[in-house]
Amino acid sequence: MEKSKVYYTNMRTGFNNNLLDKLKKLIRKAGIETIDFDGKYTAIKIHFGEPGNLAFLRPNYAKAVADVVKELGGKPFLTDCNTLYVGGRKNALDHLDSAYTNGFSPFSTGCHILIADGLKGTDEVYVPVEGAEYVKEAKIGRAIMDADVFIALSHFKGHEATGFGGTLKNIGMGCGSRAGKMEMHSAGKPHVDQDLCIGCHRCEKICAHDAPQFTDNKASIDHDKCVGCGRCIGVCPKDAVLAASDESNDILNCKIAEYTKAVVDGRPAFYINLVIDVSPYCDCHAENDAAIVPDVGFFASFDPVALDIACADAVNKQPVISNTYLAEADHEGHDHFGAMFPTTDWTSCIAHAKKLGLGTDEYELIEVK
């Protein structure tokens, strides 16, 4: 397979340009202008950051991308889906509050924010995944699937379950509805923490299969009836319904690749990774540990697989910053992510994405001055 082109620019600036100018120049050089944006709804998938985390991408970067899309005639919006776990982004109202708290608004970014899977994380589209081994139909937030053009603007950093989080993780896991996230994380079905259950019966009302059962006004899930849709998780007001989170990391990585394919197949897509503030953990944490390596720069490509590999290679070439999680790891070889998270083989996601036809791991790195 022919090598894919990955475009890169470093973090150096002069008196006549800044990092936002460099980001705009990068994505134009990478070919974003070849996409027909005229009048097209354009989803820009970004992580708004869990409140308390300060490593998430600043809204200034989102505005730079949205401005280019608007200059090309597009109608951009920033988007993400609700989280499966308890936190500041588990429903659309909390999610928007978190986005505003972290500086994202129509006034700071020049475009609107839509939480793609709706108020309770149940507004989803079932998307067949051609060639998939684990997912028959991916459950994707509706607003993301309604868009004409898809752009991923991803913070490249470590991740305790997948090794690192880049384009594939941002798309695959991030675009899944709450039920989709449960499908990726879990081989099992949800269960109820009865200490938290208040007997409101909302899970019973939303279930189409009569799976929630009540004894002494406390819910339990009949797994013989449950189909694993996860809607009960979304409607529970006390977060008493919990996913199993029992899937192996390698299978999780493969499911992420399959969800990514569901999102990007059949429409124009473009991918941007910012390799800055490379924290060891996901921006879903309500904190961020110290960056493990120096800031590297910005990367862009039409190939999500090549893009993630190029960024991983770039991080692995960087020196380890002292007094960090990586510095404390038992480090052998040149795989920073493998050193931090030895129970996770991050290459499993890359290999599966390549097998699905999402891209190639062979790339040509083109520097944009």
C-alpha positions as a Markdown table, in Angstrom:
| # | Residue | x | y | z |
|---|---|---|---|---|
| 1 | Met | 0.0 | 0.0 | 0.0 |
| 2 | Glu | 1.2 | 3.5 | -0.8 |
| 3 | Lys | 2.4 | 5.6 | 2.1 |
| 4 | Ser | -0.1 | 8.1 | 3.5 |
| 5 | Lys | 0.9 | 11.7 | 3.9 |
| 6 | Val | 1.0 | 13.1 | 7.4 |
| 7 | Tyr | 1.6 | 16.8 | 7.7 |
| 8 | Tyr | 3.4 | 18.2 | 10.7 |
| 9 | Thr | 4.4 | 21.6 | 12.2 |
| 10 | Asn | 6.5 | 22.2 | 15.3 |
| 11 | Met | 5.7 | 24.6 | 18.2 |
| 12 | Arg | 8.2 | 27.3 | 17.2 |
| 13 | Thr | 6.7 | 30.7 | 16.4 |
| 14 | Gly | 8.1 | 34.1 | 15.3 |
| 15 | Phe | 6.9 | 37.7 | 15.6 |
| 16 | Asn | 4.8 | 37.4 | 12.5 |
| 17 | Asn | 2.9 | 34.2 | 13.3 |
| 18 | Asn | 1.4 | 32.3 | 16.3 |
| 19 | Leu | 0.3 | 28.8 | 17.0 |
| 20 | Leu | -3.2 | 29.4 | 15.7 |
| 21 | Asp | -1.8 | 30.7 | 12.4 |
| 22 | Lys | 0.4 | 27.6 | 12.2 |
| 23 | Leu | -2.5 | 25.3 | 12.8 |
| 24 | Lys | -4.6 | 27.0 | 10.1 |
| 25 | Lys | -1.6 | 26.8 | 7.7 |
| 26 | Leu | -1.1 | 23.1 | 8.5 |
| 27 | Ile | -4.6 | 22.0 | 7.8 |
| 28 | Arg | -4.7 | 23.9 | 4.6 |
| 29 | Lys | -1.4 | 22.4 | 3.5 |
| 30 | Ala | -2.7 | 19.0 | 4.4 |
| 31 | Gly | -5.6 | 19.4 | 2.0 |
| 32 | Ile | -8.6 | 20.3 | 4.0 |
| 33 | Glu | -9.6 | 22.7 | 1.1 |
| 34 | Thr | -10.1 | 19.7 | -1.2 |
| 35 | Ile | -13.3 | 18.9 | 0.8 |
| 36 | Asp | -16.5 | 20.5 | -0.5 |
| 37 | Phe | -17.8 | 22.4 | 2.5 |
| 38 | Asp | -20.2 | 24.6 | 0.7 |
| 39 | Gly | -23.3 | 24.8 | 2.9 |
| 40 | Lys | -22.4 | 21.5 | 4.5 |
| 41 | Tyr | -23.0 | 20.7 | 8.2 |
| 42 | Thr | -19.5 | 19.9 | 9.6 |
| 43 | Ala | -19.1 | 18.1 | 12.9 |
| 44 | Ile | -15.8 | 18.9 | 14.7 |
| 45 | Lys | -15.4 | 16.1 | 17.3 |
| 46 | Ile | -13.5 | 17.4 | 20.3 |
| 47 | His | -13.2 | 16.5 | 24.0 |
| 48 | Phe | -14.4 | 19.4 | 26.2 |
| 49 | Gly | -12.4 | 18.2 | 29.2 |
| 50 | Glu | -13.7 | 16.9 | 32.5 |
| 51 | Pro | -14.0 | 19.7 | 35.0 |
| 52 | Gly | -10.8 | 19.8 | 37.0 |
| 53 | Asn | -8.7 | 18.7 | 34.1 |
| 54 | Leu | -6.4 | 21.3 | 32.5 |
| 55 | Ala | -4.7 | 19.3 | 29.8 |
| 56 | Phe | -7.7 | 19.4 | 27.3 |
| 57 | Leu | -7.3 | 21.4 | 24.1 |
| 58 | Arg | -7.9 | 25.1 | 24.5 |
| 59 | Pro | -11.0 | 26.4 | 22.8 |
| 60 | Asn | -8.7 | 28.7 | 20.7 |
| 61 | Tyr | -7.6 | 25.7 | 18.7 |
| 62 | Ala | -11.3 | 24.7 | 18.0 |
| 63 | Lys | -12.0 | 28.2 | 16.8 |
| 64 | Ala | -9.0 | 28.1 | 14.4 |
| 65 | Val | -10.4 | 25.0 | 12.8 |
| 66 | Ala | -14.0 | 26.2 | 12.8 |
| 67 | Asp | -12.8 | 29.5 | 11.2 |
| 68 | Val | -11.2 | 27.6 | 8.3 |
| 69 | Val | -14.3 | 25.6 | 7.8 |
| 70 | Lys | -16.4 | 28.7 | 7.7 |
| 71 | Glu | -14.0 | 30.4 | 5.2 |
| 72 | Leu | -14.5 | 27.4 | 3.0 |
| 73 | Gly | -18.3 | 27.7 | 3.2 |
| 74 | Gly | -19.1 | 25.1 | 5.8 |
| 75 | Lys | -21.4 | 25.2 | 8.8 |
| 76 | Pro | -19.3 | 23.9 | 11.7 |
| 77 | Phe | -20.3 | 22.8 | 15.1 |
| 78 | Leu | -18.3 | 21.3 | 18.0 |
| 79 | Thr | -19.6 | 18.0 | 19.3 |
| 80 | Asp | -19.0 | 15.1 | 21.7 |
| 81 | Cys | -21.2 | 12.4 | 23.2 |
| 82 | Asn | -22.1 | 11.9 | 26.8 |
| 83 | Thr | -20.0 | 9.7 | 29.1 |
| 84 | Leu | -20.9 | 6.3 | 30.4 |
| 85 | Tyr | -19.3 | 6.9 | 33.8 |
| 86 | Val | -20.4 | 9.3 | 36.5 |
| 87 | Gly | -18.8 | 12.8 | 36.1 |
| 88 | Gly | -19.3 | 16.2 | 34.7 |
| 89 | Arg | -20.4 | 15.1 | 31.2 |
| 90 | Lys | -22.9 | 12.3 | 31.7 |
| 91 | Asn | -25.9 | 14.2 | 30.3 |
| 92 | Ala | -26.2 | 17.1 | 27.8 |
| 93 | Leu | -26.9 | 19.7 | 30.5 |
| 94 | Asp | -23.9 | 18.8 | 32.6 |
| 95 | His | -21.9 | 18.3 | 29.5 |
| 96 | Leu | -22.6 | 21.8 | 28.3 |
| 97 | Asp | -21.9 | 23.3 | 31.7 |
| 98 | Ser | -18.5 | 21.6 | 31.6 |
| 99 | Ala | -17.8 | 22.9 | 28.2 |
| 100 | Tyr | -18.7 | 26.4 | 29.2 |
| 101 | Thr | -16.7 | 26.1 | 32.4 |
| 102 | Asn | -13.7 | 25.1 | 30.3 |
| 103 | Gly | -14.1 | 28.0 | 27.9 |
| 104 | Phe | -16.0 | 26.5 | 25.0 |
| 105 | Ser | -19.0 | 28.6 | 23.9 |
| 106 | Pro | -20.2 | 30.1 | 20.6 |
| 107 | Phe | -18.5 | 33.3 | 21.5 |
| 108 | Ser | -15.1 | 31.8 | 22.1 |
| 109 | Thr | -15.1 | 29.3 | 19.3 |
| 110 | Gly | -17.3 | 31.0 | 16.6 |
| 111 | Cys | -19.7 | 28.0 | 16.4 |
| 112 | His | -22.3 | 26.2 | 18.3 |
| 113 | Ile | -21.9 | 23.1 | 20.6 |
| 114 | Leu | -24.2 | 20.1 | 20.1 |
| 115 | Ile | -24.1 | 17.1 | 22.4 |
| 116 | Ala | -24.5 | 14.5 | 19.8 |
| 117 | Asp | -26.4 | 11.8 | 21.6 |
| 118 | Gly | -28.9 | 14.1 | 23.3 |
| 119 | Leu | -30.1 | 15.0 | 26.7 |
| 120 | Lys | -29.6 | 11.5 | 28.4 |
| 121 | Gly | -27.2 | 9.9 | 25.9 |
| 122 | Thr | -30.0 | 7.9 | 24.2 |
| 123 | Asp | -30.3 | 9.8 | 20.9 |
| 124 | Glu | -28.4 | 7.5 | 18.7 |
| 125 | Val | -28.2 | 5.9 | 15.2 |
| 126 | Tyr | -27.5 | 2.3 | 14.7 |
| 127 | Val | -24.8 | 2.1 | 12.0 |
| 128 | Pro | -23.8 | -1.3 | 10.4 |
| 129 | Val | -20.1 | -1.8 | 10.4 |
| 130 | Glu | -18.8 | -3.6 | 7.3 |
| 131 | Gly | -16.1 | -6.2 | 8.0 |
| 132 | Ala | -16.5 | -5.9 | 11.8 |
| 133 | Glu | -15.7 | -8.9 | 14.1 |
| 134 | Tyr | -17.1 | -7.5 | 17.3 |
| 135 | Val | -19.8 | -4.9 | 16.5 |
| 136 | Lys | -22.7 | -5.6 | 14.2 |
| 137 | Glu | -24.3 | -2.1 | 14.6 |
| 138 | Ala | -22.4 | 0.8 | 16.2 |
| 139 | Lys | -24.5 | 3.1 | 18.3 |
| 140 | Ile | -23.4 | 6.6 | 17.3 |
| 141 | Gly | -24.7 | 10.0 | 18.5 |
| 142 | Arg | -27.3 | 11.2 | 16.0 |
| 143 | Ala | -25.9 | 14.7 | 15.5 |
| 144 | Ile | -22.6 | 13.2 | 14.4 |
| 145 | Met | -24.2 | 11.0 | 11.9 |
| 146 | Asp | -26.4 | 13.8 | 10.6 |
| 147 | Ala | -23.4 | 15.9 | 9.7 |
| 148 | Asp | -22.2 | 16.0 | 6.0 |
| 149 | Val | -18.5 | 16.3 | 6.9 |
| 150 | Phe | -16.6 | 15.0 | 9.8 |
| 151 | Ile | -13.4 | 16.4 | 11.4 |
| 152 | Ala | -11.6 | 15.0 | 14.4 |
| 153 | Leu | -9.6 | 17.5 | 16.5 |
| 154 | Ser | -7.9 | 15.3 | 19.0 |
| 155 | His | -5.6 | 15.8 | 22.0 |
| 156 | Phe | -2.8 | 13.1 | 21.7 |
| 157 | Lys | -1.9 | 11.8 | 25.1 |
| 158 | Gly | -1.7 | 8.6 | 27.1 |
| 159 | His | -4.6 | 6.4 | 28.2 |
| 160 | Glu | -4.7 | 3.7 | 30.8 |
| 161 | Ala | -7.0 | 1.3 | 28.9 |
| 162 | Thr | -5.9 | 1.9 | 25.2 |
| 163 | Gly | -2.3 | 2.9 | 25.7 |
| 164 | Phe | -2.8 | 6.3 | 24.1 |
| 165 | Gly | -5.7 | 8.4 | 23.0 |
| 166 | Gly | -5.5 | 10.0 | 19.5 |
| 167 | Thr | -7.7 | 10.1 | 16.5 |
| 168 | Leu | -9.0 | 6.6 | 16.6 |
| 169 | Lys | -9.9 | 6.9 | 20.3 |
| 170 | Asn | -11.4 | 10.3 | 20.0 |
| 171 | Ile | -13.7 | 9.1 | 17.2 |
| 172 | Gly | -14.4 | 5.5 | 18.1 |
| 173 | Met | -15.1 | 5.9 | 21.8 |
| 174 | Gly | -16.0 | 9.5 | 21.8 |
| 175 | Cys | -18.7 | 9.2 | 19.1 |
| 176 | Gly | -20.4 | 6.3 | 20.8 |
| 177 | Ser | -23.7 | 7.0 | 22.6 |
| 178 | Arg | -23.8 | 5.9 | 26.2 |
| 179 | Ala | -25.0 | 2.5 | 25.0 |
| 180 | Gly | -22.2 | 2.4 | 22.5 |
| 181 | Lys | -19.6 | 3.1 | 25.1 |
| 182 | Met | -21.1 | 0.3 | 27.2 |
| 183 | Glu | -20.8 | -2.0 | 24.2 |
| 184 | Met | -17.1 | -1.1 | 23.8 |
| 185 | His | -16.3 | -1.5 | 27.4 |
| 186 | Ser | -18.4 | -4.4 | 28.3 |
| 187 | Ala | -18.9 | -8.0 | 27.3 |
| 188 | Gly | -21.6 | -8.3 | 29.9 |
| 189 | Lys | -24.8 | -6.4 | 30.8 |
| 190 | Pro | -25.5 | -3.6 | 33.3 |
| 191 | His | -26.2 | -4.2 | 37.0 |
| 192 | Val | -27.7 | -2.1 | 39.8 |
| 193 | Asp | -26.1 | -0.7 | 42.9 |
| 194 | Gln | -29.1 | -1.2 | 45.1 |
| 195 | Asp | -27.7 | 1.1 | 47.8 |
| 196 | Leu | -28.1 | 4.0 | 45.3 |
| 197 | Cys | -31.4 | 2.8 | 43.8 |
| 198 | Ile | -34.4 | 5.0 | 44.9 |
| 199 | Gly | -37.1 | 2.8 | 43.2 |
| 200 | Cys | -38.2 | 5.5 | 40.7 |
| 201 | His | -38.9 | 2.8 | 38.0 |
| 202 | Arg | -37.5 | 5.0 | 35.2 |
| 203 | Cys | -35.3 | 2.1 | 34.0 |
| 204 | Glu | -38.5 | -0.1 | 33.9 |
| 205 | Lys | -40.4 | 2.5 | 31.8 |
| 206 | Ile | -37.6 | 2.9 | 29.2 |
| 207 | Cys | -36.8 | -0.8 | 28.8 |
| 208 | Ala | -38.5 | -2.5 | 25.8 |
| 209 | His | -37.6 | -5.9 | 27.1 |
| 210 | Asp | -38.9 | -5.9 | 30.7 |
| 211 | Ala | -35.4 | -6.5 | 32.1 |
| 212 | Pro | -35.5 | -4.3 | 35.2 |
| 213 | Gln | -37.2 | -6.2 | 38.0 |
| 214 | Phe | -38.1 | -4.8 | 41.4 |
| 215 | Thr | -38.0 | -6.4 | 44.9 |
| 216 | Asp | -38.8 | -4.2 | 47.9 |
| 217 | Asn | -38.7 | -1.2 | 45.5 |
| 218 | Lys | -35.1 | -1.9 | 44.5 |
| 219 | Ala | -34.2 | -2.6 | 40.9 |
| 220 | Ser | -32.2 | -5.5 | 39.5 |
| 221 | Ile | -31.5 | -6.4 | 35.9 |
| 222 | Asp | -32.7 | -9.8 | 34.5 |
| 223 | His | -29.8 | -10.6 | 32.2 |
| 224 | Asp | -31.9 | -13.2 | 30.4 |
| 225 | Lys | -34.1 | -10.5 | 29.1 |
| 226 | Cys | -31.6 | -7.6 | 28.9 |
| 227 | Val | -30.2 | -6.9 | 25.4 |
| 228 | Gly | -27.5 | -4.5 | 26.6 |
| 229 | Cys | -28.8 | -1.3 | 25.0 |
| 230 | Gly | -27.8 | 0.8 | 28.0 |
| 231 | Arg | -30.8 | 3.0 | 28.0 |
| 232 | Cys | -31.4 | 2.3 | 31.7 |
| 233 | Ile | -28.0 | 3.8 | 32.4 |
| 234 | Gly | -28.9 | 7.0 | 30.7 |
| 235 | Val | -32.2 | 7.6 | 32.5 |
| 236 | Cys | -31.2 | 6.6 | 36.1 |
| 237 | Pro | -31.2 | 9.9 | 38.1 |
| 238 | Lys | -28.9 | 8.4 | 40.8 |
| 239 | Asp | -26.3 | 6.6 | 38.6 |
| 240 | Ala | -27.3 | 3.4 | 40.2 |
| 241 | Val | -27.3 | 1.4 | 37.0 |
| 242 | Leu | -23.7 | 0.5 | 36.1 |
| 243 | Ala | -21.9 | -1.2 | 33.1 |
| 244 | Ala | -19.8 | -4.3 | 33.7 |
| 245 | Ser | -16.6 | -2.8 | 32.2 |
| 246 | Asp | -15.3 | -6.3 | 31.8 |
| 247 | Glu | -14.0 | -6.3 | 28.2 |
| 248 | Ser | -10.3 | -6.9 | 27.7 |
| 249 | Asn | -8.2 | -3.9 | 26.5 |
| 250 | Asp | -7.3 | -5.5 | 23.3 |
| 251 | Ile | -10.9 | -6.2 | 22.4 |
| 252 | Leu | -11.8 | -2.7 | 23.5 |
| 253 | Asn | -9.2 | -1.3 | 21.1 |
| 254 | Cys | -10.7 | -3.4 | 18.2 |
| 255 | Lys | -14.2 | -2.2 | 19.0 |
| 256 | Ile | -12.9 | 1.4 | 19.0 |
| 257 | Ala | -11.6 | 0.8 | 15.5 |
| 258 | Glu | -14.9 | -0.6 | 14.4 |
| 259 | Tyr | -16.8 | 2.3 | 15.8 |
| 260 | Thr | -14.4 | 4.7 | 14.0 |
| 261 | Lys | -15.2 | 3.0 | 10.7 |
| 262 | Ala | -19.0 | 3.4 | 11.4 |
| 263 | Val | -18.5 | 7.2 | 11.9 |
| 264 | Val | -16.3 | 8.0 | 9.0 |
| 265 | Asp | -17.4 | 5.6 | 6.2 |
| 266 | Gly | -19.3 | 7.2 | 3.3 |
| 267 | Arg | -18.5 | 10.9 | 3.8 |
| 268 | Pro | -15.5 | 13.3 | 3.8 |
| 269 | Ala | -13.4 | 13.1 | 6.9 |
| 270 | Phe | -10.3 | 14.9 | 8.0 |
| 271 | Tyr | -8.1 | 14.3 | 11.1 |
| 272 | Ile | -6.0 | 16.6 | 13.3 |
| 273 | Asn | -3.9 | 15.6 | 16.3 |
| 274 | Leu | -2.3 | 18.1 | 18.7 |
| 275 | Val | 0.6 | 16.5 | 20.5 |
| 276 | Ile | 0.9 | 18.9 | 23.4 |
| 277 | Asp | 0.4 | 18.6 | 27.1 |
| 278 | Val | 1.0 | 14.8 | 26.7 |
| 279 | Ser | -0.5 | 13.7 | 30.0 |
| 280 | Pro | -0.4 | 10.1 | 30.9 |
| 281 | Tyr | -4.1 | 9.7 | 31.3 |
| 282 | Cys | -7.3 | 10.6 | 29.4 |
| 283 | Asp | -8.9 | 14.1 | 29.6 |
| 284 | Cys | -11.9 | 12.3 | 31.1 |
| 285 | His | -10.0 | 12.4 | 34.4 |
| 286 | Ala | -11.0 | 15.3 | 36.7 |
| 287 | Glu | -7.2 | 16.0 | 37.1 |
| 288 | Asn | -4.2 | 15.8 | 34.8 |
| 289 | Asp | -0.8 | 14.5 | 35.8 |
| 290 | Ala | 2.4 | 16.3 | 34.5 |
| 291 | Ala | 3.2 | 16.0 | 30.8 |
| 292 | Ile | 5.5 | 13.0 | 30.2 |
| 293 | Val | 7.4 | 14.5 | 27.3 |
| 294 | Pro | 8.0 | 18.0 | 25.8 |
| 295 | Asp | 5.3 | 19.4 | 23.5 |
| 296 | Val | 5.9 | 18.0 | 19.9 |
| 297 | Gly | 3.6 | 19.9 | 17.6 |
| 298 | Phe | 0.5 | 19.6 | 15.4 |
| 299 | Phe | -0.2 | 16.8 | 12.9 |
| 300 | Ala | -2.9 | 16.4 | 10.2 |
| 301 | Ser | -3.9 | 13.8 | 7.6 |
| 302 | Phe | -6.7 | 12.2 | 5.7 |
| 303 | Asp | -5.5 | 8.8 | 7.1 |
| 304 | Pro | -6.4 | 8.3 | 10.8 |
| 305 | Val | -4.2 | 5.2 | 11.1 |
| 306 | Ala | -1.1 | 6.8 | 9.7 |
| 307 | Leu | -1.8 | 9.9 | 11.8 |
| 308 | Asp | -1.9 | 8.1 | 15.1 |
| 309 | Ile | 1.2 | 6.0 | 14.2 |
| 310 | Ala | 3.1 | 9.2 | 13.3 |
| 311 | Cys | 2.2 | 10.8 | 16.5 |
| 312 | Ala | 3.1 | 7.8 | 18.6 |
| 313 | Asp | 6.5 | 7.6 | 16.8 |
| 314 | Ala | 7.0 | 11.3 | 17.5 |
| 315 | Val | 6.2 | 11.0 | 21.2 |
| 316 | Asn | 8.5 | 7.9 | 21.5 |
| 317 | Lys | 11.4 | 9.9 | 20.1 |
| 318 | Gln | 11.0 | 12.5 | 22.8 |
| 319 | Pro | 13.1 | 12.6 | 26.0 |
| 320 | Val | 11.3 | 11.6 | 29.2 |
| 321 | Ile | 10.6 | 14.5 | 31.5 |
| 322 | Ser | 11.7 | 13.9 | 35.1 |
| 323 | Asn | 9.3 | 13.6 | 38.0 |
| 324 | Thr | 6.5 | 12.3 | 35.8 |
| 325 | Tyr | 4.5 | 9.0 | 35.6 |
| 326 | Leu | 6.6 | 7.9 | 32.7 |
| 327 | Ala | 9.9 | 8.6 | 34.5 |
| 328 | Glu | 8.7 | 6.4 | 37.3 |
| 329 | Ala | 7.7 | 3.5 | 35.0 |
| 330 | Asp | 10.0 | 0.5 | 34.3 |
| 331 | His | 11.1 | 1.7 | 30.9 |
| 332 | Glu | 12.6 | -0.7 | 28.4 |
| 333 | Gly | 12.9 | 0.0 | 24.7 |
| 334 | His | 11.4 | 3.0 | 23.0 |
| 335 | Asp | 7.7 | 2.6 | 23.7 |
| 336 | His | 6.7 | 5.2 | 26.2 |
| 337 | Phe | 3.0 | 4.1 | 26.2 |
| 338 | Gly | 3.9 | 0.5 | 26.6 |
| 339 | Ala | 6.1 | 1.4 | 29.5 |
| 340 | Met | 3.4 | 3.2 | 31.4 |
| 341 | Phe | 0.6 | 0.7 | 30.6 |
| 342 | Pro | 2.2 | -2.8 | 30.1 |
| 343 | Thr | -1.2 | -4.6 | 30.2 |
| 344 | Thr | -2.4 | -2.8 | 27.1 |
| 345 | Asp | -1.2 | -3.4 | 23.6 |
| 346 | Trp | -2.0 | -0.1 | 21.8 |
| 347 | Thr | -1.0 | -1.6 | 18.5 |
| 348 | Ser | -4.1 | -3.8 | 18.5 |
| 349 | Cys | -6.2 | -0.8 | 17.6 |
| 350 | Ile | -3.9 | 0.2 | 14.8 |
| 351 | Ala | -3.7 | -3.3 | 13.4 |
| 352 | His | -7.5 | -3.7 | 13.5 |
| 353 | Ala | -8.1 | -0.3 | 11.9 |
| 354 | Lys | -5.7 | -1.2 | 9.2 |
| 355 | Lys | -7.5 | -4.5 | 8.6 |
| 356 | Leu | -10.8 | -2.7 | 8.4 |
| 357 | Gly | -9.4 | -0.5 | 5.6 |
| 358 | Leu | -9.3 | 2.7 | 7.6 |
| 359 | Gly | -5.7 | 3.5 | 6.6 |
| 360 | Thr | -2.1 | 2.3 | 6.6 |
| 361 | Asp | 0.6 | 2.4 | 9.2 |
| 362 | Glu | 3.1 | 3.4 | 6.5 |
| 363 | Tyr | 3.4 | 7.2 | 6.3 |
| 364 | Glu | 5.4 | 10.0 | 4.8 |
| 365 | Leu | 5.9 | 12.9 | 7.2 |
| 366 | Ile | 5.8 | 16.3 | 5.6 |
| 367 | Glu | 6.9 | 19.3 | 7.7 |
| 368 | Val | 5.1 | 22.6 | 7.2 |
| 369 | Lys | 7.2 | 25.5 | 8.2 |
